[in-house]
Amino acid sequence: MLFCDENANFEENKLIEITQNFENILIFIGPEGGFSEKERMLLQDEGAETISLSPFDLRAETAS
């Protein structure tokens, strides 16, 4: 279980390293404003790994 957090440090190969030994992966991608602190704590308490997809802010209107 992974969740994308804009506050996480970007590590270029972290996603590949984490996922290479799993058959099924659940990825949480939050709203443009990001996850609330309560949501972050809940995900971490459930064992989710925090990742960053990019060192840049990704926005829906400019992603396509």
N, C-alpha and C positions, 0 to 999 in steps of 0.2 A: 504494500500500500504506500503510495507516494502522494505528496501534495506540493504543488507549485506555490512558492511563497516569494513575493517580491522582496522580502527582507532577508532571504537566504543569500549566502555568498555563492556566486557563480563559479562552478568548477567544471571545466570543459568536458571531461570524460566521465563525470560522476554518474550520469544517467545510464550510460553503457555499462559501467562497472556494477551498478546496483541491479540492473535488470537481466544480465546475461545468464543467470542461473535460475530464472523463474519461468514457469509456463504461463501463469496468469498474473496480470498486473492491474491494479486499480489505481488510477491517477485522478486526483482532485484538482481541478483548475477553477479558481474562484472568480468572483466578479471583478470588474475593472478597478474598483476601490480596494480590492484585496480581501483577505479573510479577516474577520474580527479576532481580537485576542482570545476570546472565548472559543471560537472555532479552531484556532491554532492549538490551543491547549487540549481540546477534545481530540483532535487528530493525533497529536503527539502522545497523549495518554493511551490511545488505541494502537500505538506502535507505528504510526505512519512516519516515513522518512521524508525530511524536508529537502526539496531540490529547487534550483533556479534554472529556468530554461535558457536564459540569456542574460548578459550583463546590461541589456537595454530594456526599457519599458516597452512592452508589446501591447498595442492597442488594436481592437477589432477593426476600426475604420481604416487603419493603414496596413493591416496584415495581408490583405488580398492583393 
